[in-house]
Structures are given as C-alpha cells and as structure tokens.
Amino acid sequence: MQNFDRALNEAGVEHEFVTYPGAPHSFFDRKQGEFERDCDDAWARVLGFLDRISSKPAA
C-alpha cells in the first residue's frame, strides 16, 4: 500500500486509505450487520469524497 500511496501523491491524486481492523475485504456488503459502525463510516467517507469531487470545476 505504501507504493500505491506514494504513486498517488506523486500524481497529485486526492486519496485517503482507511483500514478497519478485523473487517474482511467484503465487509461492506456481505458482513454489513457485523461491521455496521465501520460500514457507516466507510459510506460517509464515500459520500463525502463524491461531494468534494463533484463540486470541483472540470479540468
């Protein structure tokens, strides 16, 4: 992940990595009930990101 982070930084790409300890890769769909707080946080981050990029002028 460090190489990917570095490449995104070098390319000037807005990004954020968030890890939810103990949550499996597909926690957002198949394990939503078990990881409800993490799912809520992930969804809020997705919506926030989409809101930020949709309000930026096109390049």
N, C-alpha and C positions, 0 to 999 in steps of 0.2 A: 504494500500500500504506500510506502514511503516514496517509491519511484513514481507511482501514479500521481501522488500529491505534488511532488517536485515538478513533474511534467505539466500538470495543470497550472501551477504557479508560474512557471516559465512562459506558458502560453497566455497568461493573463485571464484564465478562466475562473469565474466565480464558482466556488465549491466549498463544501463542508463535509467532513467524514464524521459520522456518529456511530458508535458501537453500543449495542445493547447487550450487556453481559448475560450469557445464558440463553439468549434468544437464537433459535435456529435461523437459517437463511430465509425460510419462507414463513417467518413468524407473523408477517402482516396479513397473510390470507388464511392459511390452514391452522394457525395457532393463535388467532386473534383473541379468543377468550382467555387463554392462559397468559398472554402478554398484553393485556388491554392497555395498561399505562404506557408501555413502550409503543404500541400501535398508535395511540392517541398522540403521543409526542412526534412520532415519525410523520403522521398525517398532517399535523400542524406545521411541521417543517417543510413538507412538500408544498402545502398551500401558501405558506409564507414566501418560499422561493418563487413559485409561479406568480404570485402577486408582484414581487420585486422585478422579475424579468419582464412581465407584461407591461409594466409602467415605464420601461426604458424605451427611448426612441430607437427605431430600427437603424442599423449601421449602414 
